[in-house]
Amino acid sequence: MQLILTTGQVIDLDHTGGSVTVDRAQAIRRTCTVTGCDPSLIPRTPADQLATYGARLRISRGVDYGDGSQPELVPLGVFRLDSVDGDVSDGPVTLQGKDLSACIADDKLTQPYKASGTVVGAVTALIQRSLPDADIISRITDVSIGSRTFDVQADPWAGCQEIAAAAGAAVFCNTDGSFVIAALPDLLAASPVWAIEAVEGGAYISASRAMTSDKVFNGVLASGENTADNIPPVSYLAVDGDPGSPTCWGGPFGRRPDFHSSSTLTTVAACQQAANLQLQLAKTPNATGDLKSLPNPALEPGDVIRVTHEDGSRELHQVAAFTVPLDVGGDFPISTISVKEDA
């Protein structure tokens, strides 16, 4: 782990514990807590404070494959250091941080801001307004948007998500500290990236399964109207049309629509993209899983994993959140946003 001070100095840190939590449902996707660091890191003078507040943490975790090969160091994220706390004499010291999207979210607008052009261009402009040297990676087909004026006090990071929805995508900060614009992979179309198996030598520890209808919607009506650009109203209703789905629109679950509106949506196609994205988020909590396995720091939210239970049954899970321990032997809890039986 490295601490990158505002002066540019890079300090290698020893630590005894901590964790990195990754959760795609949170506005700030990655957060970290690190314990056991050197008490001299606690800022005591104004100069120390200037060097520490605004500093960044770069955290990685090693993976030993157990086959005699060289262990691999996997990045877990670049974090803005938000707090340093501990006994100034004996320690331990605890560091806490959030990924770099927190820099965008905290830089609230102090005057009206107009976004226009394309999804990638508008998102890039909002991010680089706060972090001029930020690296933006687009994994989508760029589309045009209607102009959107954000008011004073608005959250620019929430604005990025609203704009990206016009392309059916989300924006997040990856493990290298770059900003990624990407769509959520389809559970049934994506290839599993990891197998968690309840067999000798497997990574499986335990699993649970749950279903709930709380805050679950099976339809989303996305609409846009942009009088500033003289564009007439457009809309699209996306529904869960799978007859085999427990949340099928018009089935026993009924019809439970949610709504999404933005002036960035100027075509039916853009409304369709946004509606389908929001529908993925709205219906998936119906089937969730909670797993514990050996740690895999290379996992990402949205990844599809194959789980083989002790009874031999198999499921495909799409990852929603997980916590990577920074000590040896810690549990690796994984929450998933959707589950499908796997033949």
Secondary structure, 3 states (H helix, E strand, C coil): CEEECCCCCEEECCCCEEEEEEECCCCCCEEEEEEEECHHHCCCCHHHHHHHCCCEEEEEEEECCCCCCCCEEEEEEEEEEEEEEECCCCCCEEEEEEECHHHHHHCCCCCCEEEEEEHHHHHHHHHHHHCCCCCEEECCCCCEEEEEEECCCCCHHHHHHHHHHCCCCEEEECCCCCEEEECCCCCCCCCCCEEEECCCCCCEEEEEEEECCCCCCCEEEEEEEECCCCEEEEEEEEECCCCCCCCCCCECCECCEEEEECCCCCCHHHHHHHHHHHHHHHHHHHEEEEEEECCCCCCCCCCEEEEECCCCCEEEEEEEEEEEECCCCCCEEEEEEEEEECC
